Amino acid sequence: MRSVSLKSLPEAELAAFQTHQSGNNCAVHAIAAAVKLLAGIEFSPEALSTEVDQLWRHGSFYRMLPGWAVTPSMQARLVTFLARTRNLPLQAQLKFLSLESLPTLLQEDNQALLLTLTWLPSRAPAIYLGNSSVNYNATRKAGGHTMLLAAYNPEHYSGSLPTPWGFVNSWIDGGTELFWMSENDLRKAWNIAFFPLNLRLSVIIKKLSDDENETDKITHRSC
C-alpha cells in the first residue's frame, strides 16, 4: 500500500505536534495532540493532567489514580468530557482494530487514532526517532505507552530496520521527525494481554460536521 499520513501532512508538520511529557501522562499528551490537529484548539497537557487528577479526587475517574495510567476506555471518556466542557466538535469511540485496517483509517482527514501498547518485562517494543537506529524504548521493565498514529510508510527505515509505522510521541518537544516502529514490534506490543490496559481496543477521535455535532450534543455527551 502507498504511504499515508494524518491529514496528508508531511512528517515535519506532524512532528511539530509532539510535546514532551513529565510523569505518566503519555495518553494526555496524545489526546492534546489529536485535539489540536483535528479542532485547532491547543491545551497544555500538564494543565489537563492536573485537572484530571483533581477530577479523580472529586469522583470523576479519567485515569486509574492521580498521576497513573489512562486506559483506552478512560481516554475515550476524557475526550467526551473535553468535547462537552469546551464545546468541541469531537467524538471518541472505542474500537477493536486490526493492524491491516490502520492505513485505510489514516486516510480519513476527520479522525485520529490513539494506540496503546503494553509489554511484559524484557519485552519492550523498539521505538525509533526518525531514521536513527537508536532504540528510545530500551527498557527491561514492564510498561505501557499511548501514542497518536500519524503515518504509514512501507519504505521507511530506522537504520537498516524497516519501520513503516510513524507516531506523534510525547518523548520530545516538536522536532522534524516522528517516532517509528517495525510491524513486528507494533503487532506484538498491541496484542499482549496485560492488566489493566485493553490491547487492540483503540480510540478513534472524530471531528464532527456541524449537523453531527448538534446531534451529538443532544444524544451522547453525558459524562
Residue frames as a rotation matrix with the C-alpha (Angstrom) as fourth column:
MET 1
0.576 0.817 0.000 0.00
0.817 -0.576 0.000 0.00
0.000 0.000 -1.000 0.00
ARG 2
0.057 -0.538 0.841 1.14
0.426 -0.749 -0.508 3.55
0.903 0.387 0.186 -0.66
SER 3
-0.796 -0.420 -0.436 2.30
0.578 -0.313 -0.753 5.90
0.180 -0.852 0.492 2.10
VAL 4
0.260 0.873 0.413 -0.40
0.435 -0.488 0.757 7.74
0.862 -0.017 -0.507 4.04
SER 5
-0.813 -0.491 -0.312 -0.33
0.504 -0.326 -0.800 10.25
0.291 -0.808 0.512 6.88
LEU 6
-0.125 0.763 -0.634 -2.71
0.848 -0.250 -0.468 12.13
-0.515 -0.596 -0.616 9.14
LYS 7
0.624 0.526 -0.578 -4.46
0.175 -0.814 -0.553 14.83
-0.762 0.244 -0.600 7.10
SER 8
0.743 -0.397 0.538 -1.86
0.645 0.213 -0.734 14.12
0.177 0.893 0.414 4.38
LEU 9
0.895 -0.438 0.080 0.65
-0.442 -0.851 0.283 16.26
-0.056 -0.289 -0.956 6.28
PRO 10
0.324 -0.864 -0.385 4.42
-0.174 0.346 -0.922 15.78
0.930 0.366 -0.039 5.85
GLU 11
0.239 -0.272 -0.932 6.44
0.774 0.633 0.013 14.29
0.586 -0.725 0.362 8.67
ALA 12
-0.772 -0.635 0.033 7.92
0.491 -0.628 -0.603 17.59
0.403 -0.450 0.797 9.86
GLU 13
-0.448 0.685 0.574 4.48
-0.546 -0.718 0.431 19.20
0.708 -0.121 0.696 10.25
LEU 14
0.566 0.651 -0.505 3.16
-0.024 0.626 0.780 16.21
0.824 -0.429 0.370 12.17
ALA 15
-0.093 -0.703 -0.705 6.25
0.819 0.349 -0.456 16.11
0.567 -0.619 0.543 14.40
ALA 16
-0.707 -0.162 0.689 5.52
-0.077 -0.950 -0.303 19.70
0.703 -0.268 0.659 15.42
PHE 17
0.341 0.912 0.230 2.53
-0.482 -0.040 0.875 18.37
0.807 -0.409 0.425 17.40
GLN 18
0.208 -0.334 -0.920 4.87
0.610 0.779 -0.145 16.48
0.764 -0.531 0.365 19.76
THR 19
0.384 -0.098 0.918 5.09
-0.643 -0.742 0.190 17.73
0.662 -0.664 -0.348 23.36
HIS 20
-0.496 -0.735 -0.462 7.41
-0.141 0.593 -0.792 16.32
0.857 -0.328 -0.398 26.00
GLN 21
0.589 0.783 -0.201 5.71
0.016 0.237 0.971 14.54
0.808 -0.575 0.127 28.86
SER 22
-0.628 -0.621 0.469 6.58
-0.596 -0.004 -0.803 14.63
0.500 -0.784 -0.367 32.52
GLY 23
-0.453 0.459 0.764 5.30
-0.632 0.439 -0.639 11.80
-0.629 -0.772 0.092 34.66
ASN 24
-0.756 0.235 0.611 2.85
0.398 0.906 0.145 9.18
-0.520 0.353 -0.778 33.43
ASN 25
-0.021 0.757 -0.653 1.00
-0.130 -0.650 -0.749 11.49
-0.991 0.069 0.112 31.04
CYS 26
-0.899 -0.423 0.115 1.55
0.053 0.155 0.986 9.97
-0.435 0.893 -0.117 27.59
ALA 27
-0.373 0.830 0.414 -2.19
0.927 0.352 0.129 9.47
-0.039 0.432 -0.901 26.92
VAL 28
0.445 0.512 -0.735 -2.98
0.524 -0.814 -0.250 13.06
-0.726 -0.274 -0.631 27.91
HIS 29
-0.346 -0.654 -0.673 -0.30
-0.289 -0.608 0.739 14.33
-0.893 0.450 0.021 25.53
ALA 30
-0.898 0.045 0.439 -1.64
0.397 0.516 0.759 12.11
-0.192 0.856 -0.481 22.74
ILE 31
0.094 0.996 0.010 -5.17
0.966 -0.089 -0.243 13.44
-0.241 0.032 -0.970 23.31
ALA 32
0.312 -0.023 -0.950 -3.96
0.137 -0.988 0.069 17.04
-0.940 -0.151 -0.305 23.34
ALA 33
-0.743 -0.636 -0.210 -2.10
-0.163 -0.133 0.978 16.49
-0.649 0.761 -0.005 20.06
ALA 34
-0.660 0.562 0.499 -5.19
0.751 0.519 0.409 14.92
-0.029 0.644 -0.764 18.45
VAL 35
0.348 0.823 -0.449 -7.45
0.781 -0.519 -0.347 17.77
-0.518 -0.230 -0.824 19.61
LYS 36
-0.013 -0.435 -0.900 -5.05
-0.170 -0.886 0.431 20.38
-0.985 0.159 -0.063 18.26
LEU 37
-0.907 -0.402 0.127 -4.70
0.023 0.254 0.967 18.57
-0.421 0.880 -0.221 14.95
LEU 38
-0.539 0.765 0.351 -8.43
0.837 0.438 0.329 17.99
0.097 0.471 -0.877 14.43
ALA 39
0.475 0.863 -0.171 -10.05
0.880 -0.459 0.126 21.02
0.030 -0.210 -0.977 16.06
GLY 40
0.014 -0.560 0.829 -7.24
0.436 -0.742 -0.509 23.57
0.900 0.368 0.233 16.08
ILE 41
0.774 0.283 0.566 -7.60
-0.381 -0.506 0.774 24.00
0.505 -0.815 -0.284 19.86
GLU 42
-0.143 -0.939 -0.312 -4.46
-0.020 0.318 -0.948 23.85
0.990 -0.129 -0.064 21.97
PHE 43
0.928 0.350 0.124 -4.38
-0.156 0.065 0.986 22.53
0.337 -0.934 0.115 25.52
SER 44
-0.133 -0.928 0.347 -1.47
-0.920 -0.015 -0.392 22.36
0.369 -0.372 -0.852 27.93
PRO 45
0.153 0.191 -0.970 -1.10
-0.039 0.982 0.187 18.61
0.988 0.009 0.157 28.56
GLU 46
-0.765 -0.490 -0.417 0.36
0.384 0.173 -0.907 19.29
0.517 -0.854 0.056 32.01
ALA 47
-0.778 0.556 0.293 -2.56
-0.627 -0.658 -0.416 21.56
-0.039 -0.507 0.861 32.97
LEU 48
0.136 0.849 -0.511 -5.01
-0.778 0.411 0.475 18.98
0.613 0.333 0.716 31.63
SER 49
-0.227 -0.305 -0.925 -3.26
0.253 0.898 -0.359 16.24
0.940 -0.316 -0.126 33.63
THR 50
-0.992 -0.127 0.027 -3.61
0.019 -0.344 -0.939 18.34
0.128 -0.930 0.344 36.78
GLU 51
-0.364 0.930 0.050 -7.30
-0.926 -0.367 0.088 18.85
0.100 -0.014 0.995 36.03
VAL 52
0.154 0.388 -0.909 -7.76
-0.365 0.877 0.313 15.10
0.918 0.283 0.276 35.51
ASP 53
-0.657 -0.453 -0.603 -6.12
0.392 0.478 -0.786 14.42
0.644 -0.752 -0.137 38.88
GLN 54
-0.910 0.361 0.205 -8.42
-0.400 -0.633 -0.663 16.94
-0.110 -0.685 0.720 40.56
LEU 55
-0.042 0.928 -0.369 -11.46
-0.898 0.127 0.422 15.38
0.438 0.349 0.828 38.91
TRP 56
-0.218 -0.114 -0.969 -10.38
0.090 0.987 -0.137 11.96
0.972 -0.117 -0.204 40.22
ARG 57
-0.943 -0.220 -0.250 -10.38
0.265 -0.038 -0.964 13.32
0.202 -0.975 0.094 43.77
HIS 58
-0.611 0.791 -0.015 -13.95
-0.688 -0.541 -0.484 14.52
-0.391 -0.285 0.875 43.22
GLY 59
-0.150 0.575 0.805 -15.18
-0.123 0.797 -0.592 11.19
-0.981 -0.187 -0.049 41.91
SER 60
0.864 0.339 -0.373 -14.79
-0.399 0.009 -0.917 11.56
-0.307 0.941 0.143 38.13
PHE 61
0.247 -0.798 0.549 -12.31
-0.057 0.554 0.831 8.93
-0.967 -0.237 0.091 37.01
TYR 62
0.932 -0.024 -0.362 -10.42
-0.362 -0.130 -0.923 9.65
-0.025 0.991 -0.130 33.80
ARG 63
-0.074 -0.915 -0.397 -7.29
-0.605 0.358 -0.712 7.84
0.793 0.187 -0.580 34.98
MET 64
0.113 0.158 -0.981 -6.69
0.378 0.906 0.190 4.90
0.919 -0.392 0.043 37.30
LEU 65
0.439 -0.065 -0.896 -5.22
0.860 -0.258 0.440 7.01
-0.260 -0.964 -0.057 40.11
PRO 66
0.946 -0.164 -0.280 -3.82
-0.200 -0.974 -0.104 10.55
-0.255 0.154 -0.954 40.23
GLY 67
0.151 -0.955 -0.254 -0.62
-0.897 -0.241 0.370 10.51
-0.415 0.172 -0.893 38.19
TRP 68
-0.338 -0.238 0.911 -1.29
-0.046 0.971 0.236 6.99
-0.940 0.038 -0.339 36.91
ALA 69
-0.942 -0.142 0.304 -2.22
0.254 0.290 0.923 5.44
-0.219 0.947 -0.237 33.58
VAL 70
-0.190 0.887 -0.421 -5.18
-0.731 -0.414 -0.543 6.38
-0.656 0.205 0.727 31.39
THR 71
-0.484 0.048 0.874 -6.70
0.314 0.941 0.122 3.24
-0.817 0.334 -0.471 29.86
PRO 72
-0.938 0.135 0.320 -8.27
0.294 -0.183 0.938 3.31
0.185 0.974 0.132 26.37
SER 73
-0.015 0.998 -0.056 -11.78
0.888 0.039 0.458 3.45
0.459 -0.043 -0.887 27.81
MET 74
0.260 0.030 -0.965 -10.75
0.718 -0.675 0.173 6.36
-0.646 -0.738 -0.197 30.05
GLN 75
-0.811 -0.571 -0.126 -9.13
0.306 -0.598 0.741 8.09
-0.498 0.562 0.660 27.07
ALA 76
-0.598 0.662 0.452 -12.44
0.570 -0.045 0.820 7.96
0.563 0.748 -0.350 25.20
ARG 77
0.384 0.763 -0.520 -14.32
0.913 -0.230 0.337 9.30
0.137 -0.604 -0.785 28.22
LEU 78
-0.157 -0.524 -0.837 -11.77
0.582 -0.734 0.350 12.10
-0.798 -0.432 0.421 28.65
VAL 79
-0.950 -0.126 0.285 -12.25
0.311 -0.451 0.836 13.20
0.024 0.883 0.468 25.03
THR 80
-0.117 0.985 0.125 -16.02
0.738 0.002 0.674 13.18
0.664 0.172 -0.728 25.60
PHE 81
0.317 0.147 -0.937 -15.51
0.867 -0.445 0.224 15.30
-0.384 -0.883 -0.269 28.74
LEU 82
-0.641 -0.629 -0.439 -13.41
0.366 -0.754 0.546 17.81
-0.674 0.189 0.714 26.80
ALA 83
-0.769 0.419 0.483 -15.97
0.459 -0.163 0.873 17.95
0.444 0.893 -0.067 23.98
ARG 84
0.224 0.944 -0.243 -18.74
0.862 -0.076 0.502 18.69
0.455 -0.322 -0.830 26.47
THR 85
0.428 -0.058 -0.902 -16.94
0.739 -0.552 0.386 21.19
-0.520 -0.832 -0.193 28.69
ARG 86
-0.495 -0.679 -0.542 -15.02
0.163 -0.686 0.709 23.02
-0.853 0.263 0.450 25.93
ASN 87
0.522 0.806 -0.279 -17.75
-0.204 -0.200 -0.958 22.78
-0.828 0.557 0.060 23.28
LEU 88
-0.524 -0.782 -0.337 -15.51
-0.618 0.076 0.782 20.89
-0.586 0.618 -0.524 20.87
PRO 89
0.451 0.722 -0.525 -16.90
-0.885 0.287 -0.367 19.19
-0.114 0.630 0.768 17.73
LEU 90
-0.533 -0.747 -0.398 -15.29
-0.733 0.642 -0.224 15.88
0.423 0.173 -0.890 18.66
GLN 91
0.694 0.677 0.244 -16.48
-0.719 0.631 0.292 12.38
0.044 -0.378 0.925 19.38
ALA 92
-0.477 -0.875 0.087 -14.47
-0.878 0.472 -0.075 9.42
0.024 -0.112 -0.993 20.69
GLN 93
0.715 0.665 -0.217 -15.16
-0.667 0.741 0.072 5.75
0.209 0.093 0.974 20.03
LEU 94
-0.147 -0.690 0.709 -13.56
-0.671 0.596 0.441 2.60
-0.726 -0.411 -0.551 21.35
LYS 95
0.698 0.340 -0.631 -12.80
-0.711 0.435 -0.552 0.17
0.087 0.834 0.545 18.55
PHE 96
0.302 -0.611 0.732 -11.16
0.036 0.775 0.631 -3.21
-0.953 -0.165 0.256 18.25
LEU 97
0.678 -0.127 -0.724 -8.90
-0.698 -0.421 -0.580 -2.68
-0.231 0.898 -0.374 15.26
SER 98
0.734 -0.527 0.428 -6.60
0.569 0.822 0.035 -4.82
-0.370 0.218 0.903 13.16
LEU 99
-0.164 -0.890 -0.425 -3.16
0.216 -0.453 0.865 -3.76
-0.963 0.050 0.266 12.02
GLU 100
-0.637 -0.088 0.766 -4.27
0.746 0.179 0.641 -4.19
-0.193 0.980 -0.048 8.43
SER 101
0.372 0.892 0.258 -7.06
0.919 -0.392 0.029 -1.63
0.127 0.227 -0.966 8.88
LEU 102
0.213 -0.285 -0.934 -4.83
0.605 -0.713 0.355 1.20
-0.767 -0.641 0.021 10.09
PRO 103
-0.831 -0.553 0.059 -3.58
0.399 -0.519 0.756 2.60
-0.388 0.651 0.652 6.73
THR 104
-0.391 0.771 0.503 -7.15
0.682 -0.124 0.721 2.93
0.618 0.625 -0.477 5.50
LEU 105
0.519 0.596 -0.613 -8.23
0.855 -0.364 0.370 4.65
-0.002 -0.715 -0.699 8.72
LEU 106
-0.255 -0.721 -0.644 -5.31
0.614 -0.635 0.469 7.08
-0.747 -0.276 0.605 8.41
GLN 107
-0.773 -0.057 0.631 -6.72
0.608 -0.350 0.713 8.31
0.180 0.935 0.305 5.10
GLU 108
0.318 0.947 0.052 -9.75
0.847 -0.308 0.434 9.85
0.427 -0.094 -0.899 6.82
ASP 109
-0.435 -0.584 0.685 -8.99
0.320 -0.811 -0.489 13.55
0.842 0.006 0.540 7.31
ASN 110
0.098 0.599 0.795 -11.57
-0.568 -0.622 0.538 13.99
0.817 -0.505 0.279 10.08
GLN 111
0.963 0.270 0.020 -10.25
-0.172 0.552 0.816 11.43
0.210 -0.789 0.578 12.55
ALA 112
-0.067 -0.988 0.141 -7.22
-0.810 -0.029 -0.586 10.45
0.583 -0.153 -0.798 14.61
LEU 113
0.685 0.260 -0.681 -6.25
0.010 0.931 0.365 7.16
0.729 -0.257 0.635 16.26
LEU 114
0.157 -0.603 0.782 -4.75
-0.980 -0.191 0.049 6.63
0.120 -0.775 -0.621 19.69
LEU 115
0.487 -0.086 -0.869 -2.90
-0.086 0.986 -0.146 3.33
0.869 0.146 0.473 20.08
THR 116
0.483 -0.297 0.824 -1.95
-0.875 -0.116 0.471 1.98
-0.044 -0.948 -0.316 23.50
LEU 117
0.194 -0.552 -0.811 0.91
-0.267 0.766 -0.585 -0.50
0.944 0.330 0.001 23.73
THR 118
0.647 -0.128 0.751 1.82
-0.746 0.096 0.659 -2.68
-0.156 -0.987 -0.033 26.70
TRP 119
0.263 -0.626 -0.734 4.64
-0.362 0.641 -0.676 -5.10
0.894 0.444 -0.058 27.30
LEU 120
0.972 0.008 -0.236 5.97
0.187 0.583 0.791 -7.59
0.144 -0.813 0.564 29.80
PRO 121
0.586 -0.808 -0.064 9.43
-0.381 -0.345 0.858 -7.41
-0.715 -0.478 -0.510 31.44
SER 122
-0.395 -0.905 0.158 12.30
-0.125 0.224 0.967 -7.57
-0.910 0.362 -0.201 28.93
ARG 123
-0.323 0.342 0.882 9.83
0.875 0.462 0.142 -7.42
-0.360 0.818 -0.448 26.01
ALA 124
0.147 0.365 -0.919 9.54
0.081 -0.931 -0.357 -3.71
-0.986 -0.022 -0.167 25.39
PRO 125
0.638 0.114 0.761 8.98
0.747 0.149 -0.648 -2.86
-0.187 0.982 0.010 21.71
ALA 126
-0.498 -0.858 -0.125 11.67
0.750 -0.498 0.435 -0.82
-0.435 0.123 0.892 20.00
ILE 127
0.749 0.662 0.041 10.67
0.617 -0.673 -0.408 2.75
-0.243 0.331 -0.912 19.15
TYR 128
-0.293 -0.934 0.205 12.98
0.917 -0.215 0.335 4.87
-0.269 0.286 0.920 16.99
LEU 129
0.346 0.307 -0.887 13.18
0.098 -0.952 -0.291 8.58
-0.933 0.014 -0.360 16.26
GLY 130
0.478 -0.098 -0.873 13.20
-0.790 -0.483 -0.378 9.20
-0.384 0.870 -0.308 12.53
ASN 131
0.724 -0.282 -0.630 15.84
-0.357 0.628 -0.692 7.22
0.590 0.726 0.354 10.65
SER 132
-0.112 -0.810 0.576 18.02
-0.966 -0.047 -0.255 6.70
0.234 -0.585 -0.777 13.71
SER 133
-0.014 0.018 -1.000 18.93
-0.083 0.996 0.019 3.16
0.996 0.084 -0.012 14.73
VAL 134
-0.924 -0.323 0.205 18.84
-0.195 -0.063 -0.979 4.16
0.329 -0.944 -0.004 18.43
ASN 135
-0.179 0.867 -0.465 16.01
0.581 0.474 0.662 2.47
0.794 -0.151 -0.588 20.36
TYR 136
-0.536 0.039 0.843 14.34
-0.456 -0.854 -0.251 5.08
0.711 -0.519 0.475 22.59
ASN 137
0.496 0.771 0.401 12.40
-0.804 0.232 0.548 2.39
0.329 -0.594 0.734 24.44
ALA 138
-0.066 -0.640 -0.766 15.30
-0.107 0.767 -0.632 0.22
0.992 0.040 -0.119 25.60
THR 139
-0.165 0.101 0.981 13.87
-0.975 -0.169 -0.146 -0.74
0.151 -0.980 0.126 28.97
ARG 140
-0.815 -0.123 -0.567 13.74
-0.077 0.992 -0.103 -4.10
0.575 -0.040 -0.817 30.72
LYS 141
-0.836 0.540 0.101 10.72
-0.153 -0.053 -0.987 -3.09
-0.527 -0.840 0.127 32.80
ALA 142
-0.354 0.844 0.403 7.11
0.933 0.345 0.098 -3.93
-0.056 0.410 -0.910 32.06
GLY 143
-0.706 0.093 -0.702 5.16
0.089 -0.972 -0.218 -0.93
-0.703 -0.216 0.678 30.91
GLY 144
0.145 0.776 0.614 2.72
0.930 0.104 -0.351 0.76
-0.337 0.622 -0.707 28.60
HIS 145
-0.714 -0.398 -0.576 2.59
0.164 -0.895 0.415 3.76
-0.681 0.201 0.704 26.31
THR 146
0.387 0.870 0.306 -0.02
0.689 -0.053 -0.723 5.64
-0.612 0.491 -0.620 24.28
MET 147
-0.727 -0.600 -0.335 0.80
0.171 -0.630 0.757 7.46
-0.665 0.493 0.560 21.04
LEU 148
0.372 0.785 -0.496 -1.07
-0.349 -0.377 -0.858 9.17
-0.860 0.492 0.134 18.23
LEU 149
-0.007 -0.332 0.943 -0.76
0.731 0.641 0.232 7.20
-0.682 0.692 0.238 15.00
ALA 150
0.205 -0.005 -0.979 0.47
-0.241 -0.969 -0.045 9.62
-0.949 0.246 -0.200 12.37
ALA 151
0.149 -0.264 -0.953 1.86
-0.979 -0.173 -0.105 7.83
-0.137 0.949 -0.284 9.33
TYR 152
0.537 -0.114 0.836 2.31
0.115 0.991 0.062 4.62
-0.836 0.063 0.546 7.41
ASN 153
0.509 -0.479 -0.716 5.27
-0.855 -0.378 -0.355 4.45
-0.101 0.792 -0.602 5.05
PRO 154
0.960 -0.064 0.274 6.30
0.058 0.998 0.029 0.99
-0.275 -0.012 0.961 3.81
GLU 155
0.563 -0.797 0.220 9.61
0.439 0.063 -0.896 2.42
0.700 0.601 0.386 2.59
HIS 156
0.586 -0.335 0.738 10.68
-0.652 -0.736 0.184 3.94
0.481 -0.589 -0.650 5.92
TYR 157
0.372 -0.563 -0.738 13.76
0.527 0.782 -0.332 2.59
0.764 -0.265 0.588 7.69
SER 158
0.846 -0.307 0.435 15.35
-0.531 -0.549 0.646 3.26
0.041 -0.778 -0.627 11.07
GLY 159
-0.183 -0.929 0.321 18.94
-0.620 0.363 0.696 2.29
-0.763 -0.071 -0.642 10.47
SER 160
-0.867 -0.168 -0.469 18.64
-0.480 0.533 0.696 -0.94
0.133 0.829 -0.543 8.46
LEU 161
-0.793 0.601 0.099 15.32
0.449 0.687 -0.571 -1.97
-0.411 -0.408 -0.815 10.02
PRO 162
-0.596 0.683 0.423 12.01
0.264 -0.330 0.906 -1.43
0.758 0.652 0.017 8.16
THR 163
-0.724 0.390 -0.569 9.84
0.539 -0.195 -0.819 0.75
-0.431 -0.900 -0.069 10.40
PRO 164
-0.668 0.440 0.600 6.67
0.530 -0.284 0.799 1.65
0.522 0.852 -0.044 8.49
TRP 165
0.353 0.908 -0.226 4.56
0.791 -0.160 0.590 2.93
0.499 -0.387 -0.775 11.40
GLY 166
-0.653 -0.619 0.436 5.03
0.377 -0.765 -0.522 6.56
0.656 -0.177 0.733 12.46
PHE 167
0.278 0.732 -0.622 3.71
0.912 0.002 0.410 8.20
0.302 -0.681 -0.667 15.63
VAL 168
0.113 -0.131 0.985 3.37
-0.341 -0.936 -0.086 11.59
0.933 -0.326 -0.150 17.27
ASN 169
0.269 -0.178 -0.946 5.09
0.708 0.703 0.070 10.75
0.653 -0.689 0.315 20.55
SER 170
0.890 0.227 0.396 5.50
-0.077 -0.781 0.619 12.56
0.450 -0.581 -0.678 23.87
TRP 171
0.599 -0.738 -0.310 9.20
0.762 0.408 0.502 11.95
-0.244 -0.537 0.807 24.38
ILE 172
-0.654 -0.756 0.020 10.41
0.735 -0.629 0.253 15.21
-0.178 0.180 0.967 22.81
ASP 173
0.165 0.635 -0.755 9.11
0.165 -0.773 -0.613 18.69
-0.972 -0.023 -0.232 22.09
GLY 174
0.659 0.210 -0.723 8.41
-0.553 -0.517 -0.654 19.22
-0.511 0.830 -0.224 18.42
GLY 175
-0.352 -0.836 0.420 11.30
-0.069 0.471 0.879 18.39
-0.933 0.281 -0.224 16.14
THR 176
-0.175 0.219 -0.960 11.09
-0.955 -0.274 0.111 17.40
-0.238 0.937 0.257 12.50
GLU 177
-0.664 -0.138 -0.735 10.82
-0.414 0.887 0.206 13.62
0.623 0.441 -0.646 12.85
LEU 178
0.512 0.837 0.191 8.18
-0.747 0.324 0.580 11.23
0.424 -0.440 0.792 14.09
PHE 179
-0.381 -0.515 0.768 8.83
-0.765 0.642 0.052 8.11
-0.520 -0.568 -0.639 16.16
TRP 180
0.119 0.323 -0.939 8.72
-0.903 0.429 0.033 4.87
0.413 0.844 0.343 14.19
MET 181
-0.022 -0.042 0.999 8.09
-0.642 0.766 0.018 1.18
-0.766 -0.641 -0.044 14.86
SER 182
-0.906 -0.233 -0.354 8.55
-0.417 0.639 0.646 -2.04
0.076 0.733 -0.676 12.95
GLU 183
-0.010 0.948 -0.317 5.45
-0.733 0.209 0.647 -4.01
0.680 0.239 0.693 12.03
ASN 184
-0.090 -0.076 -0.993 6.58
0.332 0.938 -0.102 -6.94
0.939 -0.338 -0.060 14.16
ASP 185
-0.905 -0.298 -0.302 7.08
0.379 -0.248 -0.892 -4.82
0.191 -0.922 0.337 17.28
LEU 186
-0.674 0.721 0.164 3.80
-0.728 -0.685 0.022 -2.98
0.128 -0.105 0.986 16.82
ARG 187
0.064 0.728 -0.682 1.89
-0.452 0.631 0.631 -6.20
0.890 0.268 0.369 16.29
LYS 188
-0.291 -0.244 -0.925 3.38
0.572 0.730 -0.373 -7.80
0.767 -0.638 -0.073 19.41
ALA 189
-0.966 -0.170 -0.196 3.03
0.257 -0.531 -0.807 -4.81
0.033 -0.830 0.556 21.74
TRP 190
-0.573 0.819 -0.025 -0.53
-0.812 -0.564 0.148 -4.18
0.108 0.105 0.989 20.58
ASN 191
0.236 0.640 -0.731 -1.55
-0.563 0.704 0.434 -7.77
0.792 0.309 0.526 21.23
ILE 192
-0.657 -0.464 -0.595 -0.28
0.241 0.618 -0.748 -8.78
0.715 -0.634 -0.294 24.70
ALA 193
0.528 0.847 -0.061 -2.88
0.267 -0.098 0.959 -9.13
0.806 -0.523 -0.278 27.46
PHE 194
-0.611 -0.747 -0.262 -1.53
0.572 -0.188 -0.799 -7.01
0.548 -0.638 0.542 30.29
PHE 195
0.415 0.824 -0.385 -3.85
0.860 -0.217 0.462 -5.90
0.297 -0.523 -0.799 33.10
PRO 196
-0.202 0.979 -0.041 -5.37
0.381 0.040 -0.924 -3.30
-0.902 -0.202 -0.381 33.26
LEU 197
-0.400 0.030 -0.916 -4.97
-0.656 -0.708 0.263 -2.00
-0.640 0.706 0.303 29.69
ASN 198
0.459 0.665 0.589 -7.05
0.064 0.636 -0.769 -3.33
-0.886 0.390 0.249 26.82
LEU 199
-0.588 -0.801 -0.110 -4.98
-0.103 -0.061 0.993 -4.28
-0.802 0.596 -0.047 23.82
ARG 200
-0.859 0.211 0.467 -6.21
0.500 0.139 0.855 -3.69
0.115 0.968 -0.224 20.28
LEU 201
0.360 0.918 -0.167 -9.02
0.932 -0.360 0.034 -1.71
-0.029 -0.168 -0.985 21.91
SER 202
-0.700 -0.709 0.085 -8.07
0.713 -0.686 0.146 1.68
-0.045 0.163 0.986 20.50
VAL 203
0.043 0.676 -0.736 -9.59
0.487 -0.657 -0.575 5.12
-0.872 -0.334 -0.358 20.48
ILE 204
-0.437 -0.057 0.898 -10.80
0.864 -0.306 0.400 6.83
0.252 0.950 0.183 17.32
ILE 205
-0.276 0.305 -0.911 -11.31
0.391 -0.830 -0.397 10.58
-0.878 -0.466 0.110 17.77
LYS 206
-0.292 0.301 0.908 -13.54
0.952 -0.002 0.307 12.04
0.094 0.954 -0.286 15.08
LYS 207
-0.888 0.091 -0.451 -14.18
-0.033 -0.990 -0.135 15.66
-0.459 -0.105 0.882 14.16
LEU 208
-0.213 0.923 0.321 -17.90
0.773 0.360 -0.522 16.08
-0.598 0.137 -0.790 13.61
SER 209
-0.612 0.201 0.765 -19.66
0.529 -0.615 0.585 18.11
0.588 0.763 0.270 10.96
ASP 210
-0.836 0.325 0.442 -21.91
-0.491 -0.803 -0.339 20.91
0.245 -0.500 0.831 12.22
ASP 211
0.166 0.966 -0.197 -25.01
-0.753 0.253 0.607 18.73
0.636 0.047 0.770 11.90
GLU 212
0.175 -0.179 -0.968 -23.32
0.339 0.934 -0.111 15.74
0.924 -0.309 0.224 13.56
ASN 213
-0.821 -0.570 -0.013 -22.07
0.236 -0.319 -0.918 17.97
0.519 -0.757 0.397 16.37
GLU 214
-0.476 0.728 0.494 -25.56
-0.821 -0.569 0.047 19.28
0.315 -0.383 0.868 17.20
THR 215
0.487 0.654 -0.579 -26.96
-0.427 0.756 0.496 15.75
0.762 0.006 0.648 17.25
ASP 216
-0.133 -0.653 -0.746 -24.07
0.456 0.628 -0.631 14.52
0.880 -0.424 0.214 19.39
LYS 217
-0.834 -0.145 0.532 -24.64
-0.319 -0.659 -0.681 17.28
0.449 -0.738 0.504 21.97
ILE 218
0.007 0.958 0.288 -28.20
-0.942 -0.090 0.323 16.08
0.335 -0.274 0.902 22.41
THR 219
0.754 0.506 -0.418 -27.68
-0.458 0.862 0.216 12.33
0.470 0.029 0.882 22.46
HIS 220
0.618 -0.561 -0.550 -24.17
0.421 0.828 -0.372 11.33
0.664 -0.002 0.748 23.53
ARG 221
-0.175 -0.872 0.457 -22.43
0.037 -0.470 -0.882 13.79
0.984 -0.137 0.115 25.82
SER 222
0.872 0.311 0.378 -23.26
-0.381 -0.051 0.923 12.72
0.306 -0.949 0.074 29.32
CYS 223
-0.140 -0.976 -0.167 -20.21
-0.396 0.210 -0.894 12.03
0.908 -0.059 -0.416 31.50
